[in-house]
């Protein structure tokens, strides 16, 4: 029962979003209701005109003119109904898509890591379309069902209450049956949506690492994985389609049988002289319209179930916890730039006995000093940087940045004070200029060329220009060029705190030297924390921490650590010198 209640609450939240556009919704209801009332009048008037014509009554012409007036009045109401439904649904979908996009930027990174990016894209695409269909068609169906049921009942009760009861009895049987069948469709739809999300994720991973896929000749494996997820989605869709087919069969039978029964009884009364031909015609036309509505009930219930499934996936994503942030926007006047006090952190905190990534880590970096973090992969270097940026939250101890605990900072203000250069710095699709302006909107060409010169990329800029496209993820540039542009971007941001996370580990020696020259310019006059197992930049640090399994095992300057010939730092230094000699 709990999942059903949750889905009902998600649908309720969707209706609250619809009500943000209550004016359009109200206009939609009024115009739809007006059109339906006029339609019922036209159908009923057909029988009255028939009786007047057969009787040779003078009421024939006025009735015909009234019908024509009703036709002319119904057309604009129908157009208004279509327009207002579109305005309501499209604006609501726009708002929901914007909220989804904003949520991606605000959600807690550990929680976002549990979500598949392809699955999120599926929610922004296919499932939004399902929800849009329901808001456009499904809500209109509710108005149609209410108005047409009441209108049909009123006309039929006026003409012949016994025949009206036959039709009502049919409706009371068909609606519950169709609803029960629709519940199975909703379950299958949810499973199909999950499978489509996995398929989208599989395709995205294949495209995102196509060079790796090809280099390992893994095309078949990627293709099979994608095909498996698509086939899984297809299987659920086919099961859903079978349920829909049964619903349509039930809808056809249960919708037409009451009309057939009513026509049989009505024909008997015409023969017996207790009912006129015109009355039977009115009953049949009004009843046929109502039965057509009953036949469409399965489709609309399917819309409802699919919408409930989509609501569950969309609003559950919107419910993911966001980054916690205090309200402070300015640094305190403190000599300390970064302080870690007895910090403990584990990515598997929920798992019993999970090993800590950081364990009782303690250090302080003064303003304008350089700290280097050295250690093997998995020693906790990148975790330190993520804690400083507020990407993850400390679980034990405290982290202070520029005199304030991270949790007190407004996260946007905190990150405005931080410049980063990563191992694989992300470049946005677009031009070099657009990527640089991400650090400082409105910067002049002179400023852009200055930081490019400092980063060692000026020759490249002179050859190709600032408006050179970089391609998706910078794919049209070499690794060295991407890193130098990332350095230039960090220079342009001019933040007081600089974090370097393995900035040259993926580069060849020539590119590394060029990027290092830019990084040295970038480090001038600012606090820097370098996380690296490459020691070319590390040896210039004022303090070096050697990490092993999240603990500090050595601490000192480059010269001090080299004197400890049995220590981890000296061994790493000797190994890298040997590698360079062999290279």
N, C-alpha and C positions, 0 to 999 in steps of 0.2 A: 504493500500500500504506500510505502514511503516514496518510491520513485514516482508513482502517479501523482502524489501530492506535490512533489517537487516540480513535476512538469506543469501541473496546474498553476503553481506559483509563477513559473517562468512565463506562461501564457498571460497570467495576470499582469506581469511586468510589461509584456509587450502591449497590452491594452492601455496601460498607463502612458506608454510612449505614443500610442495612437492618439490618446486624449490631449497630448500637447498640441495637436492640430484639431481640437474639438470643433472649431468653426467650419473647417472643411468637412469633417466627419458629419456634423449636423446638416450641412447643406447636402451632403451625399444622401443621408437618410431621408431628408425631406423630399428631394428631387426623385429619389427612387420610389418612395412611397406614393408621391403624386402620379408618377408614370404608371405604377401598378394599379392604382385606383381607377385611373382613366382607362387602362387596358381592360379591367374587369367590367367597367361600365360599357365599353364598346362590345365586349363579348355578350353581355346580357342584352344590350340593345338590339343585337342581331336577331334574337328570338322575338323581341317585341315588334320589330319591323316586319318580320315574317308573318306574325299573327295579324298585324294591321293590314298587310298586303292581301292576305287570304280573305280577310273580312271586308275588304274594300273600304276601310275606314279612312277618314280624312286625317287621322293622326300619323299616317305614313310619312308625309313630307316633313313635318316638324321633327319626328324621330330621326329621319335621315340627316337632316341639317345638324341636329345635336350630335349625331355620331361623327359627322365631318368635323364639327368644332372640336370634339374630343380627340380625333386623330391629329388635328393641327396643334392642339395644346400639348399632346403627349410627346411630340417630336422634340421640342426644346427641353422638356424635363429629362428625356432620355439622354440628350447630349450633355446636359448639366450633370447628370448622374455619372456619366463616364468621365467627364473632366474633373469633377471634385474627387472622385475615387483616385484618379491618377495623381492629382496634386497631393493628396493625403499620403498615399503609399510611397511616392517618390521622395517626398521630403522626409518622411520617417526613415526610409532606407538610407538616405544621405546622412542623416544624423547618426544612425546606428553604425554606418561604415566609418564615419569620422571618430566615433567613440571607440570602435575596435582599433583603428589606427593609433589613436592616442594611448589606448591601453597598452599596446605593444611597447611604447616608449616609456611607460611608467611602471610596468609590472616588475616585481622583484625578479632579478636575474636568476636566482636559483629555481624559482617557480617556472620562469619562462623556459629554462633549460629542460624542464620535464615535458614541455609542449613541443610537438613537431611543427617546424615552420611550414611544411607543406600542408599540414592539417589546418593551420591558421589561415592559410591562403584559401583552402577549401571552404572554410567558414565565411570568408569574405566574398566568396564567389557563389558557388552552387547553393549553399544553404541560405544565403541572403536572397537569392532568387526565389527559393521555395517560400520564404517568409513574405516576400513581396507579392507573390501570387495569392497567398492567403489574405493579406491585408486588402488587396484589390478585389479579389473575387469572393473570398470566404466571408468577410464582414458584410459585404453586399448581400450575400445569400441569407444571412440572419435577418436582415431587414425584409428581404423578399419573402422569406418563409412566414414571418409574423404577419406582414400586411396581406399577403395573398391568402393565407389561411383564414384570417379574420374576414377579409372581403368575400372570399368564396363561400365561407360558412354563412355570412349574412345574406347573400343573394340566394343561396340554395334553401336556407331556412324559410325565406320569404316565399319562394316558389313551392317547395314541397319538403317539409322537415324530415319525412321518412327517408326520402332519397338522399338527403344531406347526411343522415346518420350512416348510410352505407359507405359513403366516401370517407367520412371521419373515421369509421372503424378501420378502413384500409390504412389510413395514415397512422393510426395508433399501433398497428401491427408492423408496418414497414420501417418506421423510424428506429425503434429499438433494435430490430434485427440488423439493420444496416450499421448502426453504431457499434454493435458487438463485433461485427466483421471488421470494422475500420480499425479497431484496437490492434489487431494483428498486423495490419499494414504499417501502423506507426512504429511497431517494434522492428519490423524488417527494414523500414526506412532508416532508422537510427543506426542499425548495423551496417547498412549500405553506405551511409555517410561516413562512418568511421573507416571503412575499407577504402573509400575514395580518397579520404585524407591521407591514409598510408600510401596509396598509389601516387598521389601528388608529391608526398615527401620523397618517395623512391625516385621519381623522375627528377626532382630538384637536386637530389644528391648526385645523381648520375651526371646531370648537366654541369653542376657546380664543380665537379672534380673529373671532368672528361679526360684531361690529360693523364691523370693517375689511372683512370679506368683503362685507357688505351695502352698505357705503358705496361700495365700488368696483364694486358689481354683479358680483361674481365668483362668484356662487352656481353658475353653470353650470360654470365651470372647476374649482371645488372638487368639485362633484358628479361631473364627468367623471374627475377624478384618483382619487377614491375608487372609482368604478365600475371604472376600469382596474385598480386593485390588487386589488379583489374578484374581477374576472374572471380576473386572473392566478392568484390563489389557486384559483379554481374549476377553471381549466384543469389545474393540477397535481393537484388532488384527483381530477378525472375520470380522468386518466392513472393515478393511484394506484388508483382504483376498478377500472379495467380490469385492472390487474395482480392485484388482489385477486380479481376474478371468475375469472381464469385459474387462480389458486391454488386457489380453491374447487372448480373443475371437476376439477383434477388431484387434489385431496384426496378428492373423492367417488369418482372412478374408482379411484384407487390404494388407497383404503380399503376399497371394496366388492369389488374383484376377488379379493383373497386369500380373503375370507370365502366368496365364491361358489365358488371353486376347492376350498376345504376342504370345503364342504357337498356338492359333487358327488362328491368322493372318499369322503367319509364315508358318503354314501347308498349308494355302491357296496359299501362294506364291510358295512353293515347288511344289504344284500341277500345278500351272500356269507356272512353269519353270523359275521364276525370282529369285529363291533362291535355293541354293544347300542343300542337306541333311546335309552335314558337317557344313555349316553355321548355319542351324537351330539347330544342336546339340551344336555348340559353344554358340549360343545365349541362349539356354535353360540351359546349364551348368553354364555359367557366370550369367545369370539372376536368376537361382535357388539359387546360392550362395548369390546374393544380396538380394533376397526375404527372404532367411533365416535370413539375417542380419536385415531386416525390422521386421520379426516376433520376433526377440530377442530385438527389441527396447523397448517394454513395460517393460521387466525385467530390462533393463539397466536404463530406466527412473525411475523405482522404486528404484534402487540403488541410483540414484541421489537424489530423494526426501528423502529417509531415511538418506542419508549422510548429506543432508542439515539440517534435523532435529537434527541429532547427533551433527553436527558442532555448531548449535545454542546452545545446552545444554552444550557442552564441552567448547567452547570458551567464553560463557557467564560466566561460572565459573572461567575461567582464567582471566576474566575482573574484578572480585571482587577486591575491594580496599585492599591494603596490609597495614601492620603496617607502620606508618610513623616513621622515625628514622633519627636523626641527625648523624653527623659523629664522635662525640667525643667518645673516647674509654677509657680515664683515668679520675679518680675522681679528683676534685680540692682539694687543701689543705684547708680544712675547718673543724672547730670544730663541725659543724652540720652534722649529718648523714642523717636525713630526716626532711624536713620542708613542712608543708601544710599551705598555705596562702590563707585564704578566699575561700576555695575550695567548689564548688557546682557541683553536678553530678546527672543526672537522666537517668535511662535506657529507659524512655519513652519520650525523648526530643522532638520527632516528634509529640507526642500526645498533643493537647491543654489541658492545665490545669493539666498535669501530675505531680504527687507528686515527689519532689526531694528525692533521696536516701541519698545524703549528702547535707547539707545546711550550707554554711558559716563556714566550718570546718577549724580550725586554731590550729596548735600545732607544736612543734619542739622537735626532739630527738637528744641529743648530742651523740657523738661517745662513744661506750662502755656502753651506758645506756640501760635500758630495759623499754619499754613502753607497757602497757597493754590496750587493748580496750575491754570494757565490755558492754554487753547489750543483749537484747532479740534478737531472730532471726529476720532479716530484719531491724536491727538498722543501718546497714551500715558498719559493721566491715570488712567483706570480701571485700567489695568494696574498702576500704582504701588500702588493700594489693594489689588488682588488679591494682590500680592506680600507686602504687609504682613500680610494675613490668612492667608497660607500656602495660598491657593487654588491658586496656581501656584508653581512652584519656580524660583528664580533660576538662570540659566545661566552668568552671568559676574559676578564681583564678589560682594558680600555685602550682606544686609539684616539690620539689627539692630533689634529692637523691645524697648523697656524694658530695654536693656542686654544682651540675649542674641540671638545669631543665630537667625533663624526656624527653621532646621533643628534646633536644640537644644531648642526648645520642645515640650512636649506640646501638640498642636494645640487640644485642647479648652480647656486652661488659657490658651493664648494668646488664643483668641477670647473667653474670659470677660472678658478685660481690654479688649475692643474693643466699642464701640457703633457701629452703622451706620445711616445714613438714606440710602436710595437714591432714584434718580429715580422709580421705580415700586416703592415699598416693598410687599412682599408681605404681605397679610393672610390669616391662616389662616381657612378656613371655620369659622364659629362666631360667638360674640358678641364685642363690644368687650372685655369683661372677660377672656375667654379669650385674646385677642390680647395684652393687656397682661401677663397672668400668664406668658406665654411668656418674658418678660424676668426675672421674679422670682416664682417659684412661692410661693404662700402669702401674697402681699402683701395687706394689709388694704384695705378700701374707702376708708379715709381716705387711704392712700398713693396709691391709684389716682386718686381725685378730685384730689389735690394735683398730680400730674404732668399730669393733664388740664387743670387750670387754667393751669399753666405753659405748656403747649403750645397754649393758646388754644382748647380744644375743650370747655370746661366748659359753655357754653350749650347746645351740642348734647347733652351728657350729661344735663343737667337736663331737656331736652325728651323725650328718648327712653330714657335709662337705660343703665347699663353692660351690661345683658343684651340690648341691641339686636343682632340678627344682622347681620353685615356682608356675607353672601353669598359666593359663590365668588370668590376673589381680591379681595374687598372691593367687588364689583360693585354693592351696594346703597347705596354711599356715593359722594359726589363726590370728585374728585381731591384737592381741598384738605382734605377731611375725612380721607381716607385718609392723607395726608402728616402731618397734625397728630396722628393716632393713632400713626403711626410715630415721630414725635418724642416723644410721651408714653411710648411703649414704651422708647425709648432713654434717656429721663430716668430711668425706673424701673430700668433696668439699672445706671445710675450707674457706667459703666466709665471708667477713667482716660484712655483713648484713644478719640477720636471721629473717625470717618471719614464725610464727607458727599460723596456722589457725585451731582452734578447734582440736588440735593434739590428745587429749585424750577423747573427748566427746563420742566416740563410744565404749569405752573400759570399762570392768568391773573394780572394785576398785583395785584388785590385779594387773591386767595388767597395769592399770593407774599408779600405784606406780612404777612399773618397767620401764615404758616408761618415767615417770617424772625424774627418776634418770639419764637416758640417756640424756634427754633434758637439765637438769641442767649442765651436762658436756659440752653439745653443746653450751650453752649460755655463757660459760666462755670466757672472753676476746673479746667479739664481741657485736655489737649493735643488740638488739633484739626487735621485735614488736610482741606481742602476741594478737591474737584475740580469745576471748573465753568467754563463759558464765560459765565455770567451774573455780573456784577460787583457785584451789590448786597451780597453777603456778603464777597466777596473783598477789597474795599477796607479792611476792618477787620483784615486779617491782618498779623502781625508780619513775614512774609516772603512774597513772591510769586515763584513760578517760572513763567516763560512757556515752554511746551514747543512745539516744532515738529518733527514726525517723530522723536519720542523723544529729542530733545536739548534742553538748556536754552539758550534763545537770549537770555533776559533774566532778571535777578534783582534784587529790591529791594522797597521798600515801594510802596504805591499812589502816593504823591506823587512818589517818585523816578522811577518808571516813566513817569508822565505827563509829566515834564520832558523825557524822551527822545521828542520829538514824532515822530520818524521810526520809532520802534520799533513792534513788533507790538502791544504792550499799549495804547499810545495810540490806534492805529488801531481796535482792538476797542472801546475805551471810546467813541470818537467815533461808531462805527457804532451802538452800543447807545443812545447819547443821541439819535441821529437817529431810530432806530426808535421810542423812547418819545415823541419829539415828534410823529411822524406818528400814533402810536396815540392 
